[in-house]
Amino acid sequence: MTYEHFFQCPHCWEEISMLLDASTSETYVEDCEVCCNPIQITFTFVNNDLVAFEAKNIEQ
């Protein structure tokens, strides 16, 4: 199951959304859809509930 999660980009501060897979918890890098800067995404699901989410600025 996937969930759409809205958050603020740590580079441009625009609100963006991402689809998160509730069957896993992971860390990966994805580019902001507005400013194209890389964001380190870390999230954790427990029993299909999002319990932790972090969008971290990756310095270029």
ABEGO torsion letter per residue (X at the ends): XBBBBBBBBAAAGBBBBBBBBAABBBBBBBBBAAAGBBBBBBBBBBGGBBABBBBBBBBX
